[in-house]
Amino acid sequence: MPTVFGIVAQAGGEIQLYSEPGIGTTCQVLLPATDRTPAIGPSPTEARDLRGTETVLVVEDEDALRDVVRRILSRNGYVVLACANGPEAIALVESHTGVIDLLLTDVIMPQMLGTEVATRIQEFRPGLPVLYMSGYARPVLGPTLGEETVLLEKPFSEQLLLIKVRGVLDNVR
């Protein structure tokens, strides 16, 4: 439901729920009308430029999504370290002697928010760039994220994930 709410809120819409015991629940999604033509994403040939060799630390509490992100990044040349939560990621960073080029973390997780994870990890790895991902749209996250932070909104495609990762990594150089 957070993903649906985030998508609807980002589009300027709202969700209305009505429920009665013994009758059921009705969910209405109200979206504003528009004449705009949908934006066309980059062509598949542009995706070849999105490969990399950097090491990405992925912190995502949802097992299936963490695995998908790991597989996408790995098959595109990235080295992936994957953790299920903040404490696990912090422990990994404390013991990992190799390079970590990017932290890709969910914003809303049990135990620790992604912003807390990033702050703690940056104590060990100052200047480590962070890419946040969330099923909530930026307006819903409110003060959790600053305007300068880069956010990958769920659900996302393989190409959008690679574009965001490559964009953050290229901005560091």
N, CA and C atoms as an extended XYZ file, in Angstrom:
519
Properties=species:S:1:pos:R:3:atomname:S:1:resname:S:1:resid:I:1 pbc="F F F"
N         0.803       -1.196        0.000 N   MET     1
C         0.000        0.000        0.000 CA  MET     1
C         0.852        1.269        0.000 C   MET     1
N         2.017        1.303        0.688 N   PRO     2
C         2.829        2.524        0.642 CA  PRO     2
C         3.261        2.886       -0.774 C   PRO     2
N         3.550        1.887       -1.603 N   THR     3
C         3.949        2.167       -2.971 CA  THR     3
C         2.808        2.810       -3.744 C   THR     3
N         1.613        2.256       -3.615 N   VAL     4
C         0.441        2.823       -4.295 CA  VAL     4
C         0.192        4.238       -3.803 C   VAL     4
N         0.221        4.435       -2.494 N   PHE     5
C        -0.010        5.759       -1.931 CA  PHE     5
C         1.030        6.754       -2.454 C   PHE     5
N         2.302        6.318       -2.518 N   GLY     6
C         3.372        7.191       -2.999 CA  GLY     6
C         3.179        7.589       -4.450 C   GLY     6
N         2.809        6.635       -5.295 N   ILE     7
C         2.590        6.920       -6.714 CA  ILE     7
C         1.426        7.880       -6.888 C   ILE     7
N         0.342        7.636       -6.187 N   VAL     8
C        -0.840        8.495       -6.298 CA  VAL     8
C        -0.539        9.899       -5.776 C   VAL     8
N         0.142        9.996       -4.645 N   ALA     9
C         0.483       11.308       -4.080 CA  ALA     9
C         1.406       12.081       -5.004 C   ALA     9
N         2.373       11.403       -5.589 N   GLN    10
C         3.304       12.070       -6.497 CA  GLN    10
C         2.583       12.602       -7.729 C   GLN    10
N         1.546       11.925       -8.155 N   ALA    11
C         0.783       12.363       -9.318 CA  ALA    11
C        -0.225       13.446       -8.964 C   ALA    11
N        -0.277       13.837       -7.695 N   GLY    12
C        -1.211       14.881       -7.281 CA  GLY    12
C        -2.606       14.358       -7.006 C   GLY    12
N        -2.724       13.064       -6.803 N   GLY    13
C        -4.036       12.470       -6.563 CA  GLY    13
C        -4.271       12.133       -5.113 C   GLY    13
N        -5.332       11.410       -4.871 N   GLU    14
C        -5.641       10.966       -3.515 CA  GLU    14
C        -6.347        9.628       -3.573 C   GLU    14
N        -6.330        8.942       -2.444 N   ILE    15
C        -7.001        7.645       -2.315 CA  ILE    15
C        -8.103        7.792       -1.278 C   ILE    15
N        -9.290        7.312       -1.620 N   GLN    16
C       -10.400        7.334       -0.685 CA  GLN    16
C       -10.837        5.898       -0.413 C   GLN    16
N       -10.947        5.566        0.868 N   LEU    17
C       -11.375        4.228        1.269 CA  LEU    17
C       -12.718        4.316        1.985 C   LEU    17
N       -13.608        3.374        1.683 N   TYR    18
C       -14.892        3.291        2.370 CA  TYR    18
C       -15.112        1.829        2.722 C   TYR    18
N       -15.404        1.570        3.974 N   SER    19
C       -15.559        0.191        4.410 CA  SER    19
C       -16.738        0.056        5.353 C   SER    19
N       -17.512       -1.028        5.174 N   GLU    20
C       -18.613       -1.352        6.076 CA  GLU    20
C       -18.536       -2.836        6.411 C   GLU    20
N       -18.642       -3.161        7.698 N   PRO    21
C       -18.619       -4.577        8.081 CA  PRO    21
C       -19.730       -5.354        7.383 C   PRO    21
N       -19.367       -6.510        6.867 N   GLY    22
C       -20.338       -7.373        6.200 CA  GLY    22
C       -20.625       -6.981        4.766 C   GLY    22
N       -20.185       -5.801        4.336 N   ILE    23
C       -20.435       -5.363        2.958 CA  ILE    23
C       -19.151       -5.389        2.145 C   ILE    23
N       -18.078       -4.898        2.727 N   GLY    24
C       -16.804       -4.883        2.017 CA  GLY    24
C       -16.167       -3.504        2.024 C   GLY    24
N       -15.121       -3.378        1.242 N   THR    25
C       -14.350       -2.147        1.179 CA  THR    25
C       -14.253       -1.676       -0.259 C   THR    25
N       -14.406       -0.375       -0.439 N   THR    26
C       -14.241        0.246       -1.748 CA  THR    26
C       -13.042        1.183       -1.679 C   THR    26
N       -12.187        1.074       -2.671 N   CYS    27
C       -11.006        1.935       -2.759 CA  CYS    27
C       -11.110        2.733       -4.047 C   CYS    27
N       -11.099        4.061       -3.929 N   GLN    28
C       -11.123        4.920       -5.105 CA  GLN    28
C        -9.793        5.650       -5.212 C   GLN    28
N        -9.201        5.593       -6.383 N   VAL    29
C        -7.991        6.353       -6.662 CA  VAL    29
C        -8.401        7.497       -7.574 C   VAL    29
N        -8.200        8.722       -7.093 N   LEU    30
C        -8.575        9.904       -7.852 CA  LEU    30
C        -7.305       10.596       -8.333 C   LEU    30
N        -7.187       10.728       -9.654 N   LEU    31
C        -6.014       11.360      -10.246 CA  LEU    31
C        -6.441       12.581      -11.050 C   LEU    31
N        -5.613       13.612      -11.085 N   PRO    32
C        -5.972       14.795      -11.872 CA  PRO    32
C        -5.908       14.481      -13.367 C   PRO    32
N        -6.774       15.136      -14.135 N   ALA    33
C        -6.769       14.972      -15.588 CA  ALA    33
C        -5.594       15.750      -16.169 C   ALA    33
N        -5.077       15.279      -17.300 N   THR    34
C        -3.957       15.964      -17.944 CA  THR    34
C        -3.998       15.748      -19.444 C   THR    34
N        -3.405       16.690      -20.177 N   ASP    35
C        -3.272       16.548      -21.635 CA  ASP    35
C        -1.834       16.198      -22.002 C   ASP    35
N        -0.968       16.106      -21.000 N   ARG    36
C         0.451       15.895      -21.264 CA  ARG    36
C         0.711       14.515      -21.849 C   ARG    36
N         1.664       14.452      -22.748 N   THR    37
C         2.102       13.192      -23.324 CA  THR    37
C         3.111       12.575      -22.377 C   THR    37
N         3.027       11.283      -22.123 N   PRO    38
C         3.988       10.657      -21.225 CA  PRO    38
C         5.412       10.797      -21.751 C   PRO    38
N         6.354       10.957      -20.820 N   ALA    39
C         7.762       11.051      -21.200 CA  ALA    39
C         8.251        9.698      -21.668 C   ALA    39
N         9.112        9.716      -22.652 N   ILE    40
C         9.683        8.477      -23.174 CA  ILE    40
C        11.061        8.313      -22.556 C   ILE    40
N        11.312        7.149      -21.974 N   GLY    41
C        12.589        6.888      -21.311 CA  GLY    41
C        13.713        6.662      -22.306 C   GLY    41
N        14.911        6.503      -21.806 N   PRO    42
C        16.062        6.269      -22.664 CA  PRO    42
C        15.920        4.968      -23.455 C   PRO    42
N        16.523        4.938      -24.620 N   SER    43
C        16.441        3.740      -25.457 CA  SER    43
C        17.315        2.636      -24.863 C   SER    43
N        17.039        1.383      -25.222 N   PRO    44
C        17.834        0.273      -24.693 CA  PRO    44
C        19.327        0.397      -25.014 C   PRO    44
N        19.685        1.045      -26.132 N   THR    45
C        21.102        1.190      -26.458 CA  THR    45
C        21.809        2.089      -25.453 C   THR    45
N        21.089        3.038      -24.858 N   GLU    46
C        21.697        3.905      -23.857 CA  GLU    46
C        22.000        3.142      -22.571 C   GLU    46
N        21.325        2.037      -22.336 N   ALA    47
C        21.518        1.262      -21.116 CA  ALA    47
C        22.918        0.655      -21.061 C   ALA    47
N        23.538        0.411      -22.214 N   ARG    48
C        24.887       -0.167      -22.232 CA  ARG    48
C        25.893        0.741      -21.529 C   ARG    48
N        25.676        2.035      -21.560 N   ASP    49
C        26.580        2.988      -20.929 CA  ASP    49
C        26.400        3.021      -19.409 C   ASP    49
N        25.447        2.283      -18.897 N   LEU    50
C        25.111        2.334      -17.477 CA  LEU    50
C        25.814        1.257      -16.667 C   LEU    50
N        26.606        0.443      -17.344 N   ARG    51
C        27.330       -0.614      -16.637 CA  ARG    51
C        28.418        0.003      -15.771 C   ARG    51
N        28.896       -0.763      -14.791 N   GLY    52
C        29.957       -0.265      -13.939 CA  GLY    52
C        30.730       -1.398      -13.297 C   GLY    52
N        31.778       -1.034      -12.600 N   THR    53
C        32.602       -2.015      -11.896 CA  THR    53
C        32.707       -1.675      -10.412 C   THR    53
N        32.037       -0.622       -9.997 N   GLU    54
C        32.119       -0.161       -8.617 CA  GLU    54
C        31.414       -1.120       -7.656 C   GLU    54
N        31.732       -0.940       -6.367 N   THR    55
C        31.112       -1.749       -5.321 CA  THR    55
C        29.950       -0.972       -4.706 C   THR    55
N        28.781       -1.601       -4.676 N   VAL    56
C        27.560       -0.980       -4.154 CA  VAL    56
C        27.083       -1.783       -2.945 C   VAL    56
N        26.875       -1.087       -1.830 N   LEU    57
C        26.289       -1.701       -0.638 CA  LEU    57
C        24.789       -1.453       -0.682 C   LEU    57
N        24.011       -2.522       -0.798 N   VAL    58
C        22.555       -2.444       -0.874 CA  VAL    58
C        21.971       -2.824        0.485 C   VAL    58
N        21.145       -1.937        1.047 N   VAL    59
C        20.484       -2.205        2.323 CA  VAL    59
C        18.976       -2.123        2.074 C   VAL    59
N        18.320       -3.277        2.123 N   GLU    60
C        16.885       -3.378        1.821 CA  GLU    60
C        16.299       -4.495        2.662 C   GLU    60
N        15.253       -4.184        3.429 N   ASP    61
C        14.670       -5.178        4.330 CA  ASP    61
C        13.781       -6.197        3.623 C   ASP    61
N        13.312       -5.902        2.433 N   GLU    62
C        12.468       -6.837        1.703 CA  GLU    62
C        13.354       -7.791        0.902 C   GLU    62
N        13.337       -9.067        1.288 N   ASP    63
C        14.240      -10.058        0.698 CA  ASP    63
C        14.169      -10.109       -0.826 C   ASP    63
N        12.960      -10.174       -1.375 N   ALA    64
C        12.800      -10.325       -2.826 CA  ALA    64
C        13.363       -9.116       -3.565 C   ALA    64
N        13.091       -7.928       -3.079 N   LEU    65
C        13.587       -6.719       -3.744 CA  LEU    65
C        15.107       -6.619       -3.625 C   LEU    65
N        15.631       -6.957       -2.449 N   ARG    66
C        17.084       -6.937       -2.254 CA  ARG    66
C        17.755       -7.882       -3.251 C   ARG    66
N        17.171       -9.051       -3.451 N   ASP    67
C        17.735      -10.023       -4.380 CA  ASP    67
C        17.661       -9.524       -5.820 C   ASP    67
N        16.551       -8.908       -6.199 N   VAL    68
C        16.406       -8.382       -7.561 CA  VAL    68
C        17.429       -7.279       -7.819 C   VAL    68
N        17.573       -6.358       -6.876 N   VAL    69
C        18.538       -5.271       -7.030 CA  VAL    69
C        19.954       -5.847       -7.145 C   VAL    69
N        20.254       -6.820       -6.310 N   ARG    70
C        21.577       -7.460       -6.354 CA  ARG    70
C        21.833       -8.085       -7.721 C   ARG    70
N        20.840       -8.813       -8.241 N   ARG    71
C        21.004       -9.473       -9.535 CA  ARG    71
C        21.155       -8.463      -10.673 C   ARG    71
N        20.351       -7.407      -10.665 N   ILE    72
C        20.437       -6.381      -11.717 CA  ILE    72
C        21.820       -5.738      -11.721 C   ILE    72
N        22.262       -5.313      -10.552 N   LEU    73
C        23.560       -4.641      -10.482 CA  LEU    73
C        24.698       -5.595      -10.842 C   LEU    73
N        24.642       -6.822      -10.353 N   SER    74
C        25.699       -7.808      -10.634 CA  SER    74
C        25.819       -8.098      -12.118 C   SER    74
N        24.698       -8.313      -12.782 N   ARG    75
C        24.778       -8.644      -14.211 CA  ARG    75
C        25.188       -7.444      -15.055 C   ARG    75
N        25.219       -6.268      -14.456 N   ASN    76
C        25.681       -5.070      -15.150 CA  ASN    76
C        27.073       -4.656      -14.696 C   ASN    76
N        27.790       -5.596      -14.077 N   GLY    77
C        29.195       -5.400      -13.782 CA  GLY    77
C        29.540       -4.913      -12.390 C   GLY    77
N        28.560       -4.507      -11.608 N   TYR    78
C        28.830       -3.983      -10.269 CA  TYR    78
C        29.123       -5.119       -9.290 C   TYR    78
N        29.936       -4.814       -8.291 N   VAL    79
C        30.151       -5.725       -7.170 CA  VAL    79
C        29.126       -5.327       -6.122 C   VAL    79
N        28.348       -6.285       -5.617 N   VAL    80
C        27.256       -5.960       -4.708 CA  VAL    80
C        27.461       -6.623       -3.346 C   VAL    80
N        27.356       -5.799       -2.311 N   LEU    81
C        27.300       -6.274       -0.934 CA  LEU    81
C        25.866       -6.010       -0.493 C   LEU    81
N        25.144       -7.022       -0.042 N   ALA    82
C        23.724       -6.855        0.281 CA  ALA    82
C        23.457       -7.175        1.743 C   ALA    82
N        22.680       -6.299        2.386 N   CYS    83
C        22.312       -6.468        3.795 CA  CYS    83
C        20.811       -6.260        3.965 C   CYS    83
N        20.242       -6.939        4.961 N   ALA    84
C        18.799       -6.888        5.205 CA  ALA    84
C        18.375       -5.744        6.116 C   ALA    84
N        19.333       -5.116        6.817 N   ASN    85
C        18.940       -4.045        7.748 CA  ASN    85
C        20.146       -3.185        8.091 C   ASN    85
N        19.884       -2.110        8.795 N   GLY    86
C        20.930       -1.176        9.157 CA  GLY    86
C        22.038       -1.753       10.017 C   GLY    86
N        21.701       -2.412       11.135 N   PRO    87
C        22.760       -2.975       11.966 CA  PRO    87
C        23.664       -3.955       11.217 C   PRO    87
N        23.077       -4.769       10.342 N   GLU    88
C        23.858       -5.715        9.541 CA  GLU    88
C        24.802       -4.958        8.600 C   GLU    88
N        24.309       -3.881        7.994 N   ALA    89
C        25.132       -3.077        7.076 CA  ALA    89
C        26.276       -2.394        7.814 C   ALA    89
N        25.996       -1.862        8.988 N   ILE    90
C        27.038       -1.195        9.779 CA  ILE    90
C        28.117       -2.193       10.173 C   ILE    90
N        27.712       -3.383       10.598 N   ALA    91
C        28.680       -4.423       10.960 CA  ALA    91
C        29.529       -4.817        9.757 C   ALA    91
N        28.908       -4.917        8.593 N   LEU    92
C        29.649       -5.263        7.387 CA  LEU    92
C        30.684       -4.183        7.070 C   LEU    92
N        30.283       -2.926        7.133 N   VAL    93
C        31.195       -1.821        6.822 CA  VAL    93
C        32.354       -1.777        7.810 C   VAL    93
N        32.075       -2.053        9.078 N   GLU    94
C        33.139       -2.063       10.093 CA  GLU    94
C        34.193       -3.123        9.792 C   GLU    94
N        33.777       -4.263        9.227 N   SER    95
C        34.717       -5.365        8.994 CA  SER    95
C        35.245       -5.424        7.564 C   SER    95
N        34.598       -4.746        6.639 N   HIS    96
C        34.976       -4.822        5.223 CA  HIS    96
C        36.183       -3.923        4.946 C   HIS    96
N        37.256       -4.509        4.452 N   THR    97
C        38.472       -3.735        4.208 CA  THR    97
C        38.544       -3.192        2.786 C   THR    97
N        37.676       -3.695        1.910 N   GLY    98
C        37.689       -3.234        0.523 CA  GLY    98
C        36.950       -1.921        0.335 C   GLY    98
N        36.968       -1.467       -0.893 N   VAL    99
C        36.324       -0.215       -1.271 CA  VAL    99
C        34.803       -0.405       -1.329 C   VAL    99
N        34.069        0.608       -0.917 N   ILE   100
C        32.627        0.686       -1.141 CA  ILE   100
C        32.419        2.037       -1.819 C   ILE   100
N        31.825        2.017       -3.007 N   ASP   101
C        31.684        3.230       -3.797 CA  ASP   101
C        30.334        3.916       -3.636 C   ASP   101
N        29.310        3.157       -3.223 N   LEU   102
C        27.966        3.719       -3.127 CA  LEU   102
C        27.152        2.946       -2.101 C   LEU   102
N        26.366        3.673       -1.332 N   LEU   103
C        25.380        3.071       -0.434 CA  LEU   103
C        24.013        3.266       -1.068 C   LEU   103
N        23.317        2.178       -1.356 N   LEU   104
C        21.956        2.203       -1.881 CA  LEU   104
C        21.074        1.632       -0.788 C   LEU   104
N        20.286        2.495       -0.138 N   THR   105
C        19.514        2.045        1.019 CA  THR   105
C        18.056        2.457        0.934 C   THR   105
N        17.210        1.569        1.436 N   ASP   106
C        15.794        1.881        1.595 CA  ASP   106
C        15.688        2.978        2.653 C   ASP   106
N        14.671        3.806        2.561 N   VAL   107
C        14.493        4.884        3.531 CA  VAL   107
C        13.787        4.375        4.785 C   VAL   107
N        12.687        3.673        4.605 N   ILE   108
C        11.871        3.218        5.742 CA  ILE   108
C        12.120        1.728        5.957 C   ILE   108
N        12.780        1.423        7.082 N   MET   109
C        13.067        0.023        7.429 CA  MET   109
C        12.868       -0.152        8.928 C   MET   109
N        12.582       -1.385        9.360 N   PRO   110
C        12.539       -1.647       10.795 CA  PRO   110
C        13.939       -1.455       11.385 C   PRO   110
N        14.030       -1.187       12.620 N   GLN   111
C        15.269       -1.013       13.387 CA  GLN   111
C        15.927        0.344       13.136 C   GLN   111
N        16.183        0.713       11.883 N   MET   112
C        16.858        1.979       11.579 CA  MET   112
C        16.340        2.544       10.263 C   MET   112
N        16.131        3.838       10.223 N   LEU   113
C        15.800        4.499        8.961 CA  LEU   113
C        17.049        4.531        8.086 C   LEU   113
N        16.851        4.606        6.791 N   GLY   114
C        17.972        4.670        5.862 CA  GLY   114
C        18.883        5.861        6.121 C   GLY   114
N        18.310        6.981        6.557 N   THR   115
C        19.131        8.158        6.852 CA  THR   115
C        20.052        7.900        8.041 C   THR   115
N        19.559        7.144        9.027 N   GLU   116
C        20.400        6.774       10.175 CA  GLU   116
C        21.513        5.827        9.744 C   GLU   116
N        21.175        4.887        8.875 N   VAL   117
C        22.166        3.940        8.361 CA  VAL   117
C        23.270        4.713        7.639 C   VAL   117
N        22.867        5.641        6.783 N   ALA   118
C        23.840        6.429        6.016 CA  ALA   118
C        24.748        7.234        6.937 C   ALA   118
N        24.179        7.870        7.943 N   THR   119
C        24.969        8.682        8.872 CA  THR   119
C        25.991        7.819        9.597 C   THR   119
N        25.559        6.665       10.076 N   ARG   120
C        26.469        5.773       10.809 CA  ARG   120
C        27.561        5.217        9.899 C   ARG   120
N        27.201        4.826        8.678 N   ILE   121
C        28.188        4.271        7.756 CA  ILE   121
C        29.178        5.342        7.322 C   ILE   121
N        28.708        6.561        7.151 N   GLN   122
C        29.610        7.647        6.741 CA  GLN   122
C        30.593        8.027        7.844 C   GLN   122
N        30.354        7.587        9.068 N   GLU   123
C        31.355        7.765       10.126 CA  GLU   123
C        32.598        6.936        9.814 C   GLU   123
N        32.394        5.758        9.194 N   PHE   124
C        33.500        4.880        8.813 CA  PHE   124
C        34.015        5.208        7.415 C   PHE   124
N        33.110        5.675        6.571 N   ARG   125
C        33.435        5.965        5.172 CA  ARG   125
C        32.985        7.387        4.835 C   ARG   125
N        33.727        8.388        5.313 N   PRO   126
C        33.335        9.781        5.049 CA  PRO   126
C        33.237       10.047        3.546 C   PRO   126
N        32.213       10.776        3.172 N   GLY   127
C        32.038       11.144        1.770 CA  GLY   127
C        31.402       10.072        0.907 C   GLY   127
N        31.052        8.926        1.507 N   LEU   128
C        30.426        7.852        0.725 CA  LEU   128
C        29.100        8.362        0.164 C   LEU   128
N        28.925        8.328       -1.157 N   PRO   129
C        27.655        8.791       -1.731 CA  PRO   129
C        26.521        7.831       -1.394 C   PRO   129
N        25.317        8.402       -1.278 N   VAL   130
C        24.140        7.625       -0.897 CA  VAL   130
C        23.032        7.841       -1.917 C   VAL   130
N        22.418        6.741       -2.328 N   LEU   131
C        21.216        6.760       -3.147 CA  LEU   131
C        20.125        6.100       -2.312 C   LEU   131
N        19.060        6.848       -2.034 N   TYR   132
C        17.951        6.318       -1.244 CA  TYR   132
C        16.896        5.754       -2.184 C   TYR   132
N        16.190        4.721       -1.705 N   MET   133
C        15.044        4.191       -2.443 CA  MET   133
C        13.876        4.050       -1.479 C   MET   133
N        12.667        4.267       -2.007 N   SER   134
C        11.496        4.185       -1.144 CA  SER   134
C        10.234        3.958       -1.956 C   SER   134
N         9.296        3.267       -1.337 N   GLY   135
C         7.967        3.103       -1.909 CA  GLY   135
C         7.105        4.327       -1.662 C   GLY   135
N         7.585        5.233       -0.827 N   TYR   136
C         6.877        6.478       -0.556 CA  TYR   136
C         7.439        7.568       -1.459 C   TYR   136
N         6.566        8.394       -2.012 N   ALA   137
C         7.020        9.514       -2.837 CA  ALA   137
C         7.664       10.565       -1.943 C   ALA   137
N         8.519       11.390       -2.518 N   ARG   138
C         9.237       12.411       -1.756 CA  ARG   138
C         8.300       13.283       -0.912 C   ARG   138
N         7.133       13.729       -1.435 N   PRO   139
C         6.266       14.559       -0.588 CA  PRO   139
C         5.779       13.837        0.671 C   PRO   139
N         5.626       12.527        0.584 N   VAL   140
C         5.155       11.749        1.728 CA  VAL   140
C         6.263       11.585        2.760 C   VAL   140
N         7.500       11.489        2.284 N   LEU   141
C         8.628       11.302        3.197 CA  LEU   141
C         8.896       12.557        4.023 C   LEU   141
N         8.433       13.701        3.539 N   GLY   142
C         8.546       14.955        4.287 CA  GLY   142
C         9.966       15.249        4.708 C   GLY   142
N        10.152       15.530        5.988 N   PRO   143
C        11.470       15.947        6.455 CA  PRO   143
C        12.486       14.809        6.580 C   PRO   143
N        12.062       13.588        6.310 N   THR   144
C        12.989       12.462        6.419 CA  THR   144
C        14.170       12.634        5.470 C   THR   144
N        13.896       13.160        4.277 N   LEU   145
C        14.948       13.388        3.285 CA  LEU   145
C        15.036       14.867        2.959 C   LEU   145
N        16.231       15.355        2.817 N   GLY   146
C        16.421       16.730        2.386 CA  GLY   146
C        16.232       16.844        0.882 C   GLY   146
N        16.092       18.044        0.393 N   GLU   147
C        15.887       18.271       -1.036 CA  GLU   147
C        17.083       17.844       -1.878 C   GLU   147
N        18.288       17.882       -1.286 N   GLU   148
C        19.497       17.564       -2.042 CA  GLU   148
C        19.733       16.069       -2.198 C   GLU   148
N        18.988       15.241       -1.491 N   THR   149
C        19.198       13.798       -1.570 CA  THR   149
C        18.620       13.234       -2.868 C   THR   149
N        19.247       12.181       -3.345 N   VAL   150
C        18.797       11.519       -4.568 CA  VAL   150
C        17.901       10.354       -4.150 C   VAL   150
N        16.709       10.297       -4.734 N   LEU   151
C        15.724        9.280       -4.364 CA  LEU   151
C        15.313        8.471       -5.587 C   LEU   151
N        15.335        7.164       -5.436 N   LEU   152
C        14.838        6.222       -6.434 CA  LEU   152
C        13.503        5.716       -5.903 C   LEU   152
N        12.434        6.055       -6.598 N   GLU   153
C        11.107        5.682       -6.104 CA  GLU   153
C        10.716        4.292       -6.608 C   GLU   153
N        10.214        3.481       -5.667 N   LYS   154
C         9.716        2.146       -5.989 CA  LYS   154
C         8.277        2.282       -6.474 C   LYS   154
N         7.859        1.473       -7.380 N   PRO   155
C         8.617        0.474       -8.115 CA  PRO   155
C         9.478        1.145       -9.183 C   PRO   155
N        10.569        0.493       -9.546 N   PHE   156
C        11.450        1.051      -10.567 CA  PHE   156
C        11.850       -0.058      -11.534 C   PHE   156
N        12.236        0.357      -12.723 N   SER   157
C        12.678       -0.589      -13.747 CA  SER   157
C        14.177       -0.824      -13.603 C   SER   157
N        14.667       -1.834      -14.272 N   GLU   158
C        16.103       -2.096      -14.284 CA  GLU   158
C        16.849       -0.879      -14.820 C   GLU   158
N        16.338       -0.324      -15.890 N   GLN   159
C        17.009        0.811      -16.516 CA  GLN   159
C        17.043        2.034      -15.597 C   GLN   159
N        15.943        2.302      -14.905 N   LEU   160
C        15.925        3.453      -13.997 CA  LEU   160
C        16.890        3.241      -12.834 C   LEU   160
N        16.952        2.025      -12.302 N   LEU   161
C        17.919        1.723      -11.238 CA  LEU   161
C        19.336        2.008      -11.723 C   LEU   161
N        19.670        1.514      -12.917 N   LEU   162
C        21.012        1.716      -13.452 CA  LEU   162
C        21.304        3.188      -13.740 C   LEU   162
N        20.318        3.913      -14.220 N   ILE   163
C        20.491        5.347      -14.486 CA  ILE   163
C        20.798        6.092      -13.192 C   ILE   163
N        20.036        5.802      -12.138 N   LYS   164
C        20.240        6.491      -10.851 CA  LYS   164
C        21.595        6.133      -10.244 C   LYS   164
N        21.938        4.848      -10.243 N   VAL   165
C        23.218        4.407       -9.680 CA  VAL   165
C        24.368        5.066      -10.435 C   VAL   165
N        24.321        4.986      -11.767 N   ARG   166
C        25.390        5.563      -12.579 CA  ARG   166
C        25.465        7.077      -12.380 C   ARG   166
N        24.302        7.721      -12.278 N   GLY   167
C        24.265        9.170      -12.086 CA  GLY   167
C        24.926        9.600      -10.789 C   GLY   167
N        24.640        8.899       -9.701 N   VAL   168
C        25.240        9.243       -8.410 CA  VAL   168
C        26.748        8.982       -8.446 C   VAL   168
N        27.140        7.836       -8.998 N   LEU   169
C        28.568        7.508       -9.058 CA  LEU   169
C        29.334        8.505       -9.944 C   LEU   169
N        28.762        8.899      -11.054 N   ASP   170
C        29.432        9.833      -11.953 CA  ASP   170
C        29.521       11.232      -11.375 C   ASP   170
N        28.569       11.600      -10.500 N   ASN   171
C        28.587       12.922       -9.864 CA  ASN   171
C        29.707       13.040       -8.836 C   ASN   171
N        30.180       11.910       -8.335 N   VAL   172
C        31.230       11.918       -7.312 CA  VAL   172
C        32.580       12.214       -7.940 C   VAL   172
N        32.758       11.798       -9.154 N   ARG   173
C        34.073       11.945       -9.824 CA  ARG   173
C        34.351       13.359      -10.211 C   ARG   173
